[in-house]
Amino acid sequence: MPVPSRVLLAHYDAAERERLARFLREGGAEVFVASDGAQARALAAKQAPSLALLTCMLPGVSGFEVCRGLGEVEAGVAPVPVVLLSDAEDPYVRARARHVGAKRVVFGSVSSAQVKELLDEEFAGSDPLDVAAESTGKGREDHLFDDLLTARKPVIGESLLARVTDPLTGLVNAEYLSLKVEEECKRAARYGQMLSLVVIEVKGFDQLVERHGRSVGDEALLEIAGVLLCESRDVDVAGRIGAARFHLLLPNTPAEGARVVARRIGENLRQRRVAVEGAELVIAVRMGLAAVDRDGARAGAAEFVRRAEADLASAQLATDGQGVALRGETPVEPIEKPAAPPAAAKPAKAEKPARSPKKSRID
């Protein structure tokens, strides 16, 4: 197996770039080094590498976005296999990586032996990494993982990653997300930070599945999950909390910032389609929002989520599919249908013509 002769290496840390570049050169590769996402893209276009090693946390353009671009097939240009590097195990780094087409994720410090294995591996035609792959176990130090590990008896052979992720979408599951919301609410209260939560629900999901089958519904959910992963920051938490409902938790983010994110999600989804028997279906969603500012951060997790769900309820009655808070209005409560006027009010208005001006003209 010939060693890849041209490798793009992008890492934010200068010492780590130098270390990995040395390992690659020792393996016989020609190395092109970048310190940020924009530089990595420019080098990829100019040098046409046969392999790319990118850290997820590149400044400017993230490693995930660079990976997506390198994996896109263009006329006369072969896609570049990408290996993503992550400093620590994360429940959904694998999910992000799978969505953008990475071939592998390496967690922690990369050794010389691992670099040699990557150089010797044949990536052409291989499937993207499996989101349910075994975790390295480094996340066990996180108290949220500890809570989940002690909450229920593990299934035999079940990995830690599987315990906290939704098996279909690769997003975190409702159990983990609930703990994360509670943790972020406490942090916001303690440090006076802002916090936002966006709720996304697929319109007519039951009818979609009934008409076109479960596989089409699953494809729609996967598209939404991919959009959430790519439109969120590394500190944000995207999770699936119901059959067709998602939460996106945005730490240290005010309501206006959350509205910007929600608009980007909506715009991205409008460009997505699900293929059904030769036709394409648009993925339609409703969205709601709740936010706490520095002064109101002491609201509990349950109340915080209730407000977001209430705003989603208002979106069900709105033509734009957006809740009151998402449109920038107040309060964050469901929009009530206008009440019918009391029956007794009509006769009261009808008494005025009895003293009609016509009579006075006749007099």
NORRA-V234543 format. One record per residue. SS is DSSP state (H for helix, E for strand, L for the rest). OMEGA is omega in degrees with one decimal (999 if undefined). NEAR is the number of other ideal C-beta (glycine too) atoms within 10 Angstrom. Layout:
# NORRA-V234543
{{SS,OMEGA,NEAR} {SS,OMEGA,NEAR}}
This chain:
# NORRA-V234543
{{L,-179.2,7} {L,178.0,9} {L,175.7,15} {L,-174.3,22} {L,-175.0,12} {E,-176.2,15} {E,173.9,27} {E,179.1,24} {E,179.3,26} {E,-180.0,26} {L,-177.7,25} {L,-175.9,17} {L,-175.3,13} {H,-179.4,10} {H,179.5,8} {H,175.5,16} {H,-178.4,19} {H,-179.3,12} {H,-179.2,16} {H,177.8,24} {H,178.4,19} {H,178.4,13} {H,-179.4,21} {H,179.7,24} {H,176.3,12} {H,176.9,12} {L,175.8,18} {L,-177.4,12} {L,169.4,23} {E,-169.8,14} {E,173.8,18} {E,-168.9,20} {E,177.6,18} {E,-179.9,22} {L,177.6,16} {E,-175.0,17} {H,-179.1,24} {H,178.8,14} {H,178.4,18} {H,178.0,30} {H,-179.0,20} {H,179.4,12} {H,179.3,18} {H,179.3,21} {H,-176.0,11} {H,-170.4,9} {H,-179.6,13} {L,-178.7,13} {L,176.6,24} {L,176.8,19} {E,178.1,23} {E,172.4,28} {E,-174.4,28} {E,170.5,26} {E,-178.8,24} {L,-170.0,21} {L,177.7,16} {L,176.7,24} {E,178.0,11} {L,177.3,14} {L,-175.6,16} {L,176.9,21} {H,178.3,27} {H,-179.0,24} {H,176.2,17} {H,179.2,30} {H,179.6,27} {H,-179.5,18} {H,-179.4,19} {H,-178.6,24} {H,-179.7,17} {L,-178.4,11} {L,176.6,8} {E,-178.4,8} {L,176.9,4} {L,-178.4,5} {E,-179.2,11} {L,177.0,10} {L,-178.5,14} {L,175.1,23} {L,-174.9,23} {E,170.8,29} {E,-179.8,23} {E,-179.7,25} {E,179.2,23} {E,-177.6,19} {L,-177.3,15} {L,177.3,12} {L,-179.3,21} {L,-176.8,19} {L,-177.0,25} {L,170.1,28} {H,177.6,24} {H,-179.9,26} {H,176.1,24} {H,-177.0,30} {H,179.0,26} {H,-176.9,22} {H,-178.2,24} {H,171.9,24} {L,177.8,19} {L,178.8,26} {L,-178.7,22} {E,170.7,20} {E,176.3,21} {E,-177.9,18} {E,177.3,18} {L,-179.4,13} {L,-177.6,11} {L,-178.5,19} {L,177.1,11} {H,179.8,14} {H,178.9,9} {H,177.6,14} {H,179.1,24} {H,178.0,16} {H,179.3,13} {H,179.3,23} {H,-178.0,21} {H,-174.0,12} {L,175.3,16} {L,-176.5,10} {L,-176.4,16} {L,176.6,10} {L,180.0,5} {L,-179.9,11} {L,174.4,7} {L,-176.9,16} {L,-179.0,18} {L,-178.3,11} {L,-178.7,24} {L,-179.0,14} {L,-178.0,14} {L,176.3,11} {L,176.6,21} {L,178.5,15} {L,-178.3,12} {H,-178.6,15} {H,-178.2,19} {H,179.0,13} {H,179.1,10} {L,-176.5,16} {H,176.8,10} {H,176.5,17} {H,178.8,21} {H,178.8,12} {H,-179.3,14} {H,-178.8,18} {H,-178.4,13} {H,-175.8,8} {H,-178.8,11} {L,-179.5,9} {L,-177.7,6} {L,174.5,13} {L,-178.6,9} {L,178.6,5} {L,-177.9,7} {L,180.0,10} {L,176.6,16} {H,179.7,21} {H,180.0,24} {H,-179.0,18} {H,-173.2,20} {H,-177.5,25} {E,173.4,24} {L,-172.5,22} {L,-179.5,10} {L,-170.9,13} {L,-175.4,25} {L,174.4,26} {L,176.0,30} {E,-178.6,25} {L,-175.6,19} {H,-178.2,15} {H,179.6,17} {H,-178.1,22} {H,178.8,24} {H,177.5,17} {H,-179.1,19} {H,177.0,20} {H,179.1,23} {H,179.8,17} {H,-177.3,17} {H,176.8,24} {H,177.7,23} {H,179.5,14} {H,179.5,14} {H,179.3,23} {H,-175.8,17} {H,-174.0,10} {H,178.7,10} {L,-178.6,11} {L,176.1,17} {L,-177.4,21} {E,-179.8,26} {E,177.7,29} {E,176.7,27} {E,178.3,31} {E,-178.9,28} {E,-179.6,24} {E,178.6,22} {E,177.7,23} {L,173.7,15} {L,-175.9,11} {H,-179.5,18} {H,178.6,11} {H,178.1,10} {H,-179.2,21} {H,-179.5,18} {H,-176.5,11} {H,-171.1,12} {H,176.9,17} {L,-177.5,12} {H,-177.2,10} {H,177.7,10} {H,175.9,17} {H,178.4,22} {H,178.7,14} {H,178.1,19} {H,179.1,24} {H,178.9,22} {H,177.7,16} {H,179.7,19} {H,179.2,26} {H,179.4,24} {H,177.5,21} {H,179.7,24} {H,-179.8,29} {H,-175.6,23} {H,179.4,18} {L,-178.5,20} {L,177.6,20} {L,-179.7,12} {L,179.7,14} {L,179.2,11} {L,-179.7,19} {E,177.9,24} {E,-178.5,27} {E,174.4,27} {E,-173.7,25} {L,178.1,19} {L,-177.9,12} {L,-178.4,12} {L,-177.9,19} {E,-176.9,19} {E,172.3,26} {E,173.1,25} {E,-177.8,26} {E,-174.1,25} {E,179.6,25} {E,176.4,17} {L,-177.2,16} {L,177.5,22} {L,-177.9,17} {H,-177.7,20} {H,176.9,11} {H,178.0,14} {H,177.2,23} {H,178.0,21} {H,178.9,12} {H,-179.7,20} {H,178.4,24} {H,177.9,14} {H,177.7,14} {H,179.4,22} {H,179.0,19} {H,179.2,11} {H,-178.4,17} {H,178.8,21} {H,178.7,12} {L,-177.4,9} {L,179.0,16} {E,173.2,14} {E,-177.6,20} {E,178.9,10} {E,175.3,15} {L,177.2,6} {L,178.6,5} {E,179.1,9} {E,179.4,9} {E,174.2,16} {E,178.6,12} {L,-178.7,20} {L,-178.7,16} {E,167.8,23} {E,-179.5,23} {E,174.5,26} {E,-174.3,29} {E,168.0,28} {E,179.7,26} {E,172.3,25} {E,177.6,23} {L,-176.0,14} {L,-177.4,13} {L,-176.0,8} {L,-173.1,13} {L,-178.0,21} {L,175.7,13} {L,-179.1,16} {L,-177.8,13} {H,-178.2,17} {H,178.9,12} {H,179.4,12} {H,179.5,24} {H,179.4,21} {H,179.8,14} {H,178.6,23} {H,178.9,27} {H,176.9,19} {H,178.7,19} {H,174.6,29} {H,177.2,25} {H,177.5,18} {H,179.5,23} {H,179.0,27} {L,178.7,14} {L,-177.2,13} {L,-178.0,15} {L,-178.9,6} {L,178.7,11} {L,-179.9,17} {E,179.6,23} {L,-178.7,32} {L,-177.2,22} {L,-179.3,29} {L,177.6,29} {L,175.9,14} {L,179.2,11} {L,177.5,11} {L,-0.8,8} {L,178.1,11} {L,-179.8,20} {L,178.0,14} {L,175.9,18} {L,179.8,15} {L,174.6,8} {L,-179.0,7} {L,180.0,6} {L,178.3,6} {L,179.6,7} {L,-179.7,9} {L,-178.3,8} {H,-177.3,7} {H,-176.6,7} {H,-175.6,9} {H,178.9,9} {H,-179.4,8} {H,179.3,9} {H,-176.2,9} {H,-178.3,8} {L,-176.8,8} {H,178.8,8} {H,179.8,10} {H,175.7,7} {H,-164.8,8} {L,177.0,10} {H,-179.6,8} {H,179.6,8} {H,-178.3,10} {H,177.8,8} {H,179.1,7} {H,176.7,7} {L,999,5}}
